[in-house]
Amino acid sequence: MTHDIIDAVYKGDYLIELIFDDGKRGIVDFSKYLKRGGVFRKFKSIEYFRSFQINRELGVLTWSDELDIAPETLYAEATGARLPSWMEKKENIKSNHRLHSNGQVPAASSPR
């Protein structure tokens, strides 16, 4: 189940407190997105980062209506909940791809 973001409060640096439609809340540190590059390069401007708003129709945090982060991801980060199973599978595939992106298969570990 996806939970909408109903409120967001800037807490300094790259921290935003998120409040969800089920009453749960938590602070997310967005500084890790700076390392991702691409569209997240815009976060290097703290003024841009602080310009977030909530798209009430979609229940997501957005920046200039051109950048958003999946609410499922933010809910998991803010509350400590698990990602939905369909997202965990996708994340595992991404992680596996990163591990093998050099074209080499990791050495098999021996059973103990």
C-alpha positions as CSV (number, residue, x, y, z in Angstrom):
1,M,0.0,0.0,0.0
2,T,1.3,3.4,-0.9
3,H,1.0,6.1,1.7
4,D,0.6,9.7,0.6
5,I,2.8,12.5,2.0
6,I,0.5,15.0,3.6
7,D,3.1,17.4,5.1
8,A,6.8,18.0,4.9
9,V,9.0,20.2,7.1
10,Y,12.5,21.3,6.3
11,K,14.9,20.5,9.2
12,G,18.2,21.9,7.9
13,D,20.9,20.7,5.6
14,Y,19.4,17.9,3.6
15,L,16.9,16.7,6.2
16,I,13.1,16.8,5.7
17,E,10.6,15.5,8.1
18,L,7.8,13.7,6.3
19,I,4.3,13.1,7.6
20,F,2.2,10.4,5.9
21,D,-1.6,9.9,5.6
22,D,-1.5,7.0,8.2
23,G,-0.1,9.4,10.9
24,K,3.5,8.0,10.7
25,R,6.4,10.4,10.4
26,G,10.1,10.5,10.2
27,I,13.1,12.5,9.0
28,V,14.8,11.5,5.7
29,D,18.4,12.5,5.0
30,F,18.4,13.4,1.3
31,S,22.2,14.0,1.2
32,K,22.7,10.5,-0.3
33,Y,21.0,11.6,-3.4
34,L,23.8,14.1,-4.1
35,K,26.0,11.1,-5.0
36,R,23.6,9.8,-7.6
37,G,24.2,12.5,-10.1
38,G,21.8,12.9,-13.0
39,V,18.7,14.9,-12.1
40,F,19.8,14.8,-8.5
41,R,22.7,17.2,-9.3
42,K,20.2,19.9,-8.8
43,F,20.2,19.1,-5.1
44,K,23.7,20.6,-4.9
45,S,21.9,24.0,-4.8
46,I,20.5,24.1,-1.3
47,E,18.0,26.7,-2.5
48,Y,16.7,24.3,-5.1
49,F,16.5,21.5,-2.5
50,R,14.6,23.7,-0.1
51,S,12.1,24.6,-2.8
52,F,10.3,21.2,-2.4
53,Q,6.5,21.0,-2.3
54,I,3.9,18.3,-2.0
55,N,1.9,17.4,-5.0
56,R,-1.4,16.9,-3.2
57,E,-3.0,15.1,-6.1
58,L,-0.3,12.4,-6.1
59,G,0.8,12.6,-2.5
60,V,4.5,12.9,-3.4
61,L,7.3,15.3,-2.6
62,T,8.4,17.2,-5.7
63,W,10.8,19.8,-6.8
64,S,9.6,22.2,-9.5
65,D,7.1,19.5,-10.6
66,E,10.0,17.9,-12.5
67,L,11.7,15.8,-9.9
68,D,10.2,13.4,-7.3
69,I,11.2,10.4,-5.3
70,A,8.9,7.3,-5.1
71,P,6.7,7.7,-2.0
72,E,7.2,4.1,-1.2
73,T,11.0,4.7,-0.9
74,L,10.5,7.8,1.3
75,Y,7.9,6.0,3.5
76,A,10.4,3.1,4.1
77,E,13.3,5.5,4.8
78,A,11.2,7.7,7.1
79,T,9.4,5.0,9.1
80,G,11.7,2.0,8.9
81,A,9.0,0.0,7.1
82,R,10.0,-2.5,4.5
83,L,9.7,-1.6,0.8
84,P,6.8,-3.2,-1.0
85,S,7.8,-6.7,-2.3
86,W,7.6,-5.5,-5.9
87,M,10.1,-2.7,-5.1
88,E,12.4,-5.0,-3.1
89,K,12.7,-7.3,-6.2
90,K,13.6,-4.3,-8.3
91,E,16.1,-3.1,-5.8
92,N,17.7,-6.5,-5.6
93,I,18.0,-6.6,-9.4
94,K,19.6,-3.1,-9.4
95,S,22.1,-4.2,-6.7
96,N,22.9,-7.4,-8.5
97,H,23.5,-5.4,-11.7
98,R,25.8,-3.0,-9.9
99,L,27.8,-5.9,-8.5
100,H,28.2,-7.5,-11.9
101,S,28.5,-4.4,-14.0
102,N,32.3,-4.9,-14.4
103,G,31.5,-7.9,-16.5
104,Q,33.0,-10.3,-14.0
105,V,31.2,-12.9,-12.0
106,P,32.0,-12.8,-8.3
107,A,34.0,-15.7,-7.0
108,A,31.8,-18.4,-5.4
109,S,32.0,-18.6,-1.7
110,S,32.7,-22.0,-0.2
111,P,30.1,-23.4,2.1
112,R,31.1,-23.7,5.8
